[in-house]
């Protein structure tokens, strides 16, 4: 089974918002990703609107031929926007004021009623619903109970471990292997429960192979590293390189 790539283009908007101007154009970026072979586009519409704006989501909905996945907090304002724009998918994520990026998975146990009600509203409008969770079996089971169709496993801990200078030796390597097993076991449990499995957060060209070879994972959401690479080689080439890195990992079955 192949694995899909959704490119997160939030940081194209970050550059634009740094000057409060119109460039770089988010829609043009999405089309470039689409032309390079990306299976979908992911954007995070944050409550503080630090990068992606409501108008971006509306334009993306009409301009794209590919899949549009919108990340958002499970709150009334965002639900209303999703019901109006109707993206292909919504991924429910936690948000904390002042955070640099999403810091971990949504705690469904602490917010079950809110998450459940949000999922019901979105699904009743024909919107596919995913929930961003840590690779924790209890959270995965609660996501299924709440009515989610997919879980996106947070790879932040794995990604952080791979960035450490001692990660390829001794204890560092063992910690990486432990985290890969946790992600793999979580993915298997999710599939057993009838959920589709995605993964993302902090993935790079160098560390994506071990995640893409987990056969239960059918979708990856990757943004910052692709946009960073695009500064040097262009966006379409950066996307093609990530697609190739994913394919290599899928074929190698290194775990």
LINGISUL-V534292 format. One record per helix or strand of 2 or more residues. SS is the DSSP state (2 for helix, 1 for strand). FROM is the first residue (numbers start at 0). LEN is the number of residues. If there is no record, write none. Layout:
SS&FROM&LEN + SS&FROM&LEN
//
This chain:
1&3&5 + 2&9&10 + 2&25&10 + 1&39&5 + 2&53&10 + 1&66&6 + 2&75&10 + 1&88&4 + 2&111&13 + 1&127&6 + 2&136&10 + 1&149&5 + 2&155&8 + 2&169&23 + 1&195&5 + 2&207&5 + 1&218&4 + 2&223&10 + 2&234&18
//
